């Protein structure tokens, strides 16, 4: 297969490829660390993604944190 054909297949099945690697990663984490630790890591990754996405969109994180956290926490 040429590079162009490989790239075309990768782009066509991008979601499936990412899903397979994420499933493999989660299964390895569950086997090595256990279920609870894997869930904790997954939650931390999601929180990091959430705030990183806000930074990419140039949104004010401090306003978001001020809405989520109890009043006066960030002052």
C-alpha positions in Angstrom: 0.0 0.0 0.0 1.2 3.5 -0.7 1.4 6.3 1.8 -1.7 7.9 0.3 -3.8 4.8 0.7 -2.7 4.3 4.3 -3.5 7.9 5.1 -6.9 7.6 3.4 -7.7 4.5 5.5 -6.5 6.2 8.7 -8.6 9.3 8.0 -11.7 7.2 7.1 -11.6 5.1 10.3 -10.1 7.7 12.6 -12.8 7.3 15.3 -12.5 3.5 15.3 -8.7 3.7 15.6 -8.9 6.1 18.5 -11.6 4.0 20.2 -9.5 0.8 19.9 -6.4 2.5 21.5 -8.5 4.1 24.3 -10.1 0.7 25.0 -6.7 -0.9 25.0 -5.3 1.7 27.4 -8.3 1.4 29.8 -8.0 -2.4 29.8 -4.3 -2.2 30.6 -5.0 0.3 33.4 -7.7 -1.8 34.9 -5.4 -4.9 34.9 -2.4 -3.1 36.4 -4.0 -0.5 38.7 -7.4 -1.8 39.4 -10.9 -0.5 38.6 -11.2 2.3 41.2 -7.8 3.8 40.3 -8.6 3.6 36.6 -11.9 5.5 37.2 -10.1 8.2 39.2 -7.5 8.6 36.4 -10.3 8.8 33.8 -12.1 11.5 35.8 -8.9 13.5 36.2 -8.2 13.2 32.5 -11.8 14.4 31.7 -11.4 17.4 34.0 -8.1 18.3 32.4 -9.7 18.0 29.0 -12.6 20.2 30.1 -10.4 23.0 31.3 -8.0 22.7 28.4 -10.9 23.0 26.0 -12.0 26.2 27.8 -8.4 27.6 27.5 -8.4 26.7 23.7 -11.7 28.6 23.2 -10.2 31.6 25.1 -12.9 31.4 27.8 -12.3 32.8 31.3 -11.6 29.8 33.6 -11.8 32.0 36.7 -15.4 32.9 36.0 -16.3 29.3 35.6 -14.6 28.3 38.8 -16.3 31.2 40.6 -19.7 29.8 39.5 -18.8 26.2 40.5 -17.0 26.8 43.8 -18.6 28.2 46.9 -18.9 32.1 47.0 -15.7 33.9 48.1 -13.4 30.9 47.5 -11.3 32.6 44.8 -11.2 36.1 46.3 
